[in-house]
Amino acid sequence: MKTMRTRYIAALSLVAMGVGFVVTLLLPYHPVTELLKGGFEAGLVGGFADWFAVTALFRHPLGIPIPHTSLLLKNRDKISRSLISALENELLNKESIKEKLKQFQLMKTAGTGLVRLVAKRSNRVGVLKLAHAFVARLPLETFAPYMQRAIAEAVSRIDVKPMADKAVEAVIRERMDERALDYALRQGGLWVSKPETAYMLGSIAMQKVSEAKVGGFMGFAVQAFAGFMSEDKLGGMIQQLLLSSIRDLLMPGNANRDKLLTEIRRQLKEAADNGSLLSQGKSWVLDKIEHPDSGQFLLDRLESLRQSILSALEQEMERGGRKVVSALRYVVRRLQAEPETVEEAERKVLAFVADAVEANHYRIGLLIKDNIDKMNDKQLVEMLEEKIGGDLQWIRVNGALCGFLIGLVLSGIQLLS
């Protein structure tokens, strides 16, 4: 509509100049008439010249294939390439994108938007409902096999040797071997100190003594000892010996304790250096991970986790999403306390967006070219005239008016000379 209106005004200005020129030709001689005739004549020439120039951009004037007319159609490929080049190199280059995005202050804008969003109870509950629906619909039975394979692949790529060395170093450094030994000794002491343990130890000892095949004087002595002792007495003696030994081993600095710890550490280091043992251990772990029972165990754990999350979301919805507000406030306080972190995050976001656009803006160019190529000449001209034709029509109006004024000046000069 705007283009049609300006085109009508431009045509009207040209008609006005033509009518004025014809009328002044029919009027008798008079200086004013001559002055106006010169103005209308120049305005008519200027209007026609600008009409020709504007029309030549879109089509052949009067349908006559005059050289250097219908410029846009003849150069549609060049125009497409120019648009794409300007888009890629000037409008969508990385630096211009970064500068434009910096003006938006992404992190601040996002934070303000989130604060406004969670200010309303209905919004908080709505977000929680969406999260609840999303978690409830997660196909865990599909995810579980993928997770199982991913865990198995991750374990298969692990170099066990460095991990074993670090584990042994950590055990010795943190004195976990000593704590494990002390735990084993204390648990052993509790077991040994039980009355039934003493009787069991005595029974075993008496049985072994009776089974001993010893002849001569030694056999006589053994049999005499066995006859003198009972299960309770012998078990009590063994029990006290074991408890005394355990107490000694629990004392720091005890020689036997140090020897035992030294042996434990030596065995740990040898195990860490045993490639065959490490390989067997890794294979055992992989077998356990890839076993169907492990897949079912993983699925059960995921389902249990889902139910916990759903229950927590339901409780939070009943409370109106107050934890959402608390969590957001905590995040805002943390960000306010660490402006460097916010700036770094914004720089990373800007770089990501700029890189993504720069890496893919050629697709936009291809889309523009494809859309232009789909248009026939008539559609392309109509589209261009709709977008820029209205402004170009004012060139015709200005040409007619400027020509009229210049004609008045020139005619005035002729009359005065």
C-alpha positions in Angstrom: 0.0 0.0 0.0 2.8 2.4 0.8 4.5 1.7 -2.5 1.3 2.2 -4.4 0.7 5.5 -2.7 4.2 6.9 -3.3 4.0 5.6 -6.9 0.7 7.5 -7.3 2.3 10.7 -5.9 5.3 10.4 -8.2 3.1 9.9 -11.3 0.9 12.8 -10.2 4.0 15.1 -9.9 5.0 14.1 -13.5 1.5 14.7 -14.8 1.4 18.1 -13.0 4.6 19.1 -14.7 3.3 17.9 -18.1 0.0 19.7 -17.8 1.6 22.9 -16.6 4.0 22.8 -19.5 1.2 22.3 -22.0 -0.9 25.1 -20.4 1.9 27.6 -20.5 2.5 26.8 -24.2 -1.1 27.8 -25.0 -1.0 31.0 -22.9 0.0 34.4 -24.6 3.4 35.7 -24.0 4.1 37.2 -20.7 7.3 37.2 -18.5 5.5 35.2 -15.8 4.2 32.7 -18.3 7.7 32.3 -19.8 9.1 31.8 -16.3 6.6 29.2 -15.4 7.0 27.4 -18.8 10.7 27.1 -18.1 10.1 25.7 -14.7 7.5 23.2 -15.9 9.7 22.2 -18.8 12.7 21.5 -16.6 10.4 19.7 -14.0 9.0 17.6 -16.8 12.5 16.7 -18.0 13.7 16.0 -14.5 10.7 13.9 -13.7 11.0 11.8 -16.9 14.8 11.4 -16.3 14.2 10.1 -12.7 11.3 7.9 -13.8 13.6 6.3 -16.4 16.4 5.8 -13.8 14.1 4.3 -11.1 12.2 2.1 -13.7 15.5 0.9 -15.2 16.5 -0.6 -11.8 13.5 -3.1 -12.0 12.6 -3.5 -15.6 12.9 -2.2 -19.2 11.3 1.2 -19.4 8.1 0.9 -21.6 9.2 -2.7 -22.3 12.0 -1.6 -24.6 15.2 -3.5 -24.0 17.4 -0.5 -23.7 21.0 -1.3 -22.7 21.8 -1.0 -19.0 18.2 -1.2 -17.9 16.5 -3.9 -15.8 19.6 -3.8 -13.7 18.4 -5.9 -10.7 17.3 -8.8 -12.9 20.5 -8.8 -14.9 22.6 -8.8 -11.8 20.5 -11.1 -9.5 23.4 -13.5 -9.0 25.8 -10.7 -8.2 23.2 -9.2 -5.8 22.8 -12.6 -4.1 26.6 -13.0 -3.7 26.9 -9.5 -2.4 24.2 -10.1 0.2 25.7 -13.3 1.3 29.2 -11.7 1.4 27.9 -8.8 3.5 26.1 -11.2 5.8 29.1 -13.4 6.4 31.9 -10.8 6.5 30.2 -7.7 8.0 26.8 -8.4 9.6 27.6 -11.8 11.1 31.3 -11.7 11.7 32.5 -12.8 15.2 33.5 -9.4 16.5 30.2 -7.7 15.5 28.3 -10.5 17.1 30.3 -10.2 20.3 29.8 -6.5 20.5 26.1 -6.8 19.9 25.7 -9.5 22.5 27.7 -7.6 25.1 25.1 -4.9 25.0 22.5 -7.4 26.2 24.4 -8.3 29.3 23.3 -11.9 29.0 23.9 -13.1 32.6 22.4 -10.0 34.2 19.3 -10.2 31.9 19.0 -13.9 32.5 19.2 -13.5 36.3 16.6 -10.7 36.2 14.3 -12.8 34.1 14.6 -15.8 36.5 14.0 -13.6 39.5 10.8 -12.2 38.0 9.8 -15.7 36.9 10.0 -17.3 40.3 8.4 -14.4 42.1 5.0 -15.8 41.3 3.9 -19.0 43.0 2.1 -20.2 39.9 5.3 -20.0 37.9 7.3 -21.9 40.5 4.6 -24.6 40.7 4.4 -24.7 36.9 8.2 -25.3 36.6 8.0 -28.0 39.2 5.2 -29.7 37.3 7.1 -29.7 34.1 10.1 -31.1 35.9 7.9 -33.8 37.5 6.4 -34.8 34.2 9.8 -34.9 32.5 11.4 -37.1 35.2 8.3 -39.4 35.3 8.5 -40.0 31.5 12.2 -40.7 31.4 12.6 -44.1 29.7 15.0 -45.6 32.3 14.7 -49.1 30.8 16.2 -47.6 27.6 18.9 -45.5 29.4 20.1 -48.3 31.7 21.7 -50.5 29.0 23.4 -47.5 27.5 24.7 -46.5 30.9 25.8 -50.1 31.6 27.8 -50.1 28.3 29.2 -46.7 28.9 30.5 -47.8 32.4 32.0 -51.0 30.9 33.7 -49.0 28.1 35.1 -46.5 30.6 36.4 -49.3 32.8 37.9 -51.1 29.8 39.9 -48.0 28.8 41.3 -47.5 32.3 45.0 -48.2 32.8 44.8 -50.1 36.1 48.6 -50.0 36.9 48.8 -46.2 37.8 45.5 -46.5 39.7 46.8 -49.4 41.7 50.1 -47.6 42.5 48.2 -44.5 43.6 45.9 -46.6 45.7 48.8 -48.3 47.5 50.5 -44.9 48.1 47.2 -43.5 49.5 46.7 -46.6 51.8 50.2 -46.2 53.2 50.2 -42.4 53.4 46.8 -42.3 55.2 47.8 -45.3 57.4 44.7 -47.2 56.3 46.6 -50.4 56.5 47.2 -49.8 60.2 43.5 -48.9 60.7 42.5 -52.1 58.8 44.8 -54.2 60.9 43.6 -52.7 64.2 40.0 -53.2 63.1 40.7 -56.9 62.3 42.6 -57.4 65.6 39.8 -55.8 67.7 37.1 -57.8 65.9 39.2 -61.0 66.3 39.7 -60.1 70.0 35.9 -59.8 70.5 35.4 -63.2 68.9 38.2 -64.8 70.9 37.0 -63.4 74.2 33.6 -65.2 74.0 33.2 -68.2 76.3 32.0 -70.4 73.5 35.1 -69.6 71.5 37.3 -70.7 74.4 35.4 -74.1 74.6 35.6 -74.5 70.8 39.4 -73.8 70.8 39.9 -76.3 73.7 37.9 -78.9 71.9 39.9 -78.5 68.7 43.2 -78.6 70.7 42.2 -81.7 72.6 41.1 -83.5 69.4 44.4 -82.7 67.7 46.4 -83.8 70.8 44.5 -87.1 70.9 45.2 -87.6 67.2 48.9 -86.9 67.6 51.1 -90.0 66.8 53.9 -89.6 69.3 55.7 -92.6 70.7 58.1 -93.2 73.6 58.5 -90.9 76.5 57.2 -88.0 74.5 54.0 -89.9 73.8 53.6 -90.7 77.5 54.1 -87.0 78.4 51.5 -85.9 75.8 48.9 -88.4 77.0 49.6 -87.4 80.6 49.0 -83.7 79.6 45.8 -84.6 77.8 44.5 -86.5 80.7 45.3 -83.7 83.1 43.7 -81.0 80.9 40.0 -80.5 79.9 38.4 -78.6 77.0 37.6 -75.7 79.2 41.1 -75.4 80.8 42.9 -75.9 77.5 40.6 -73.5 75.7 41.0 -70.9 78.4 44.8 -71.1 78.1 44.7 -70.7 74.4 42.1 -67.9 74.7 44.4 -66.0 77.1 47.4 -66.5 74.8 45.5 -65.2 71.8 44.1 -62.2 73.7 47.6 -61.3 75.0 49.1 -61.6 71.5 46.3 -59.4 70.1 46.9 -56.7 72.8 50.6 -56.7 72.0 49.9 -56.3 68.2 47.6 -53.4 69.0 50.3 -51.5 70.7 52.2 -48.9 68.5 55.9 -49.6 68.3 55.5 -53.3 69.0 58.2 -55.2 67.0 55.8 -57.9 65.8 53.3 -55.3 64.8 55.9 -53.4 62.7 56.9 -56.7 61.1 53.3 -57.5 60.3 52.7 -54.0 58.8 55.9 -54.2 56.8 54.8 -57.6 55.3 51.3 -56.2 54.5 52.8 -53.2 52.7 55.2 -55.4 50.8 52.3 -57.6 49.7 50.3 -54.6 48.6 53.2 -53.3 46.5 53.7 -56.6 44.9 50.0 -56.9 44.1 50.2 -53.4 42.5 53.1 -54.5 40.3 51.5 -57.8 39.3 50.2 -57.2 35.8 48.5 -60.6 35.6 46.7 -60.1 38.9 45.6 -56.6 37.9 44.4 -57.9 34.5 42.4 -60.6 36.2 40.9 -58.1 38.6 39.9 -55.8 35.8 38.4 -58.7 33.8 36.4 -59.7 36.9 35.1 -56.2 37.4 34.1 -56.0 33.7 32.3 -59.4 33.9 30.4 -58.1 36.9 29.5 -54.8 35.2 28.3 -56.5 31.9 26.3 -59.3 33.7 22.5 -59.0 33.3 22.1 -58.9 37.0 24.2 -55.7 37.1 22.0 -54.2 34.4 18.9 -54.9 36.5 20.7 -53.6 39.6 21.5 -50.3 37.8 17.9 -50.1 36.5 16.6 -50.6 40.1 18.9 -47.9 41.4 17.8 -45.5 38.7 14.1 -46.2 39.4 14.7 -45.7 43.1 16.5 -42.4 42.4 13.5 -41.4 40.2 11.0 -42.1 42.9 13.0 -40.1 45.4 13.2 -37.1 43.0 9.5 -37.4 42.2 8.6 -37.5 45.9 10.8 -34.4 46.5 9.2 -32.5 43.6 5.7 -33.4 44.9 6.5 -32.1 48.4 8.0 -29.0 46.9 4.9 -28.3 44.9 2.8 -28.6 48.0 5.0 -26.0 49.7 4.6 -23.7 46.7 8.2 -24.0 45.4 9.9 -22.2 48.3 13.1 -24.2 47.8 13.2 -23.0 44.2 13.3 -19.4 45.6 15.9 -20.3 48.2 18.1 -22.1 45.6 17.8 -19.1 43.2 18.7 -16.6 46.0 21.7 -18.7 46.9 22.9 -18.8 43.3 22.4 -15.0 43.0 24.3 -14.4 46.2 27.1 -16.6 45.0 27.3 -14.9 41.7 27.2 -11.4 43.3 30.1 -12.5 45.5 32.1 -13.7 42.5 31.9 -11.1 39.7 34.9 -12.6 38.0 33.1 -16.0 37.7 30.1 -14.2 36.1 32.3 -12.3 33.7 34.1 -15.5 32.7 30.8 -17.4 32.2 29.5 -14.5 30.1 32.7 -14.5 28.0 32.3 -18.2 27.4 28.7 -17.9 26.4 29.5 -15.0 24.1 32.3 -17.0 22.5 30.1 -20.1 22.1 27.3 -18.1 20.4 29.7 -16.2 18.2 31.6 -19.3 17.2 28.3 -21.1 16.5 27.0 -18.3 14.3 30.3 -17.8 12.5 30.6 -21.5 11.8 27.0 -21.7 10.5 26.2 -18.3 9.0 27.0 -19.8 5.5 23.8 -21.8 6.0 21.9 -18.6 6.3 23.6 -17.3 3.1 22.7 -20.5 1.3 19.1 -20.2 2.5 18.9 -16.6 1.2 20.3 -17.7 -2.2 18.0 -20.6 -2.4 15.0 -18.4 -1.7 16.1 -15.9 -4.3 16.7 -18.6 -6.8 13.1 -19.9 -6.3 11.6 -16.5 -7.3 10.9 -15.8 -11.0 11.7 -12.4 -12.4 8.3 -11.0 -11.7 8.2 -12.2 -8.1 11.7 -10.8 -7.4 10.8 -7.4 -8.9 7.5 -7.2 -6.9 9.4 -8.1 -3.7 12.1 -5.5 -4.2 9.5 -2.8 -5.2 7.6 -3.7 -2.1 10.6 -3.3 0.2 12.5 -0.3 -1.4 10.3 0.9 -4.3 8.3 3.3 -2.1 11.4 5.2 -1.2 12.7 5.2 -4.7 9.5 6.8 -6.0 10.3 9.9 -4.0 13.3 10.3 -6.2 10.9 11.0 -9.1 8.9 13.5 -7.0 12.1 15.2 -5.9 13.4 15.2 -9.5 10.3 16.9 -10.8 10.3 19.5 -8.0 14.0 20.2 -8.3 13.7 20.5 -12.0 10.8 22.9 -11.7 12.8 25.1 -9.3 15.9 25.0 -11.4 13.9 25.8 -14.5 12.4 28.9 -12.8 15.9 30.1 -11.9 17.3 29.5 -15.4 14.2 31.1 -17.1 14.5 34.1 -14.7 18.2 34.5 -15.7 17.2 34.4 -19.4 14.5 37.1 -18.9 16.9 39.3 -17.0 19.7 39.0 -19.5 
